[in-house]
Amino acid sequence: MQPYIFPYIGYFQLIEAADVFIVYDNIKYTKKGWINRNRFLSNGSDALFSVPLKSASDSLDVVDREVSPEFAPDKLLNQLKEAYRKAPFLDSTLELLRSVLLQDERNLFGFLKHALDRTCAHIGITTPFVVSSTLDIDHTLPGQEKVIALCRAIGADTYINPIGGTTLYGHGDFAREGIDLRFLRSTLSPYPQFSAEFVPWLSIIDVLMFNPPSRVLEMVRTDFELVAG
């Protein structure tokens, strides 16, 4: 998977469901994607936050992009602190946010990898990460072929992808390589927020603001189903 900044809980369910999680560093940065932005709860509805990037060519990989020197982590921290100032787990979540947003790393991949490492540790997820470029494959292969090559490189007999990947990957192609293709469908249980109407699929920040890490780990481990490809 691509790395994302504080992604939604389904991303962490995918990590927990796997024995090994391969995170892409040598993949094209998608300008309108979720690599460096996500959603949080603000006054009862969703709002965007982002980590701005240094201007560069849109053709560069994630590992070749940099966080903008104008990024003001204290401003973002204050924005999130104000939005969640009455949340029951504000203090512990702010500690995590500070450890990520105040880091010195400015390479985008390094920044995001550190964020994923710290968030997994905070929740209690211990799945090992492998960085895609460290594996000996042909990294110019397109989409599905590259995924299969990565699976072969680590001896995987099962590949799990988010449910949105059903249109991207074919069961027969994986089966011919001896790989069982599965898709993860997140079934997030509503949890108390500030407003009466639950706003789902926000950043993991929102989940952590309203639930202790032990409860979040339980949600990560149980609030999904795996379906055959």
C-alpha positions, 0 to 999 in steps of 0.5 A: 500500500501507499503510505498515508498521513494518519489514515482511516481505521481500515488501513490499520485493519489491513496492517493488523490482518497481514503477517507482513505489510509492504509499504510503497516508497517508489510509487508516484505521488498522487496529487489529489489522493490522501497521501498527505491529507485526511479528514477530522471532526470539526463542529459536527462535520468532516474537515480536511487537514494536510501536511503541505509539500515542497513544490516539485514535479508531479511525476516524482515518487513519494520517496522523492518528495519533501515536506514544505519548509513552510509547514507549521506543525504547531498550527496544525496541532492547535487546530486539532487540539481545538477541534477535540478539546473536549474529547476523552482521550485528547491528551494521549492522542496529542502526545502521539500527534506531537511525536509525529508532527514535530519530527525533524524528517522532511523526506515525505516517505520518511515522514509518513513511515515514521507516522505509521510506525508511531501510530501502530505502536500507540495502538498496539499493532506489531505487524512488521513493515517492509519498504517496497524498494528494498525487495529485489524485483523489477520495479517498473512492472505495472500495477497487478504484476508488481504486486504479484512480484512483491508477493513472490519476493517475500514468499506470500501465499495470500494477498489482502487488499482493501475492498476497493481493489476488486476492480484492479486485481483478478483472482485467476492471475493470483491463483496461477502464482499460487497466491490466494487473493482476499479483500478486506471490507471494513465494518466500522462500529459507531462510537460516541462523538460530540454530535448525535449523528456519527461521522464515519471513516475519518482519520484514525485521529478521530477514533483515538480521540474517542476511544482508548488504544485497547478499544481501538486495537479491538476494533482494528482486529474485529470490525472487518471481514475478509472476502474472496477475490 
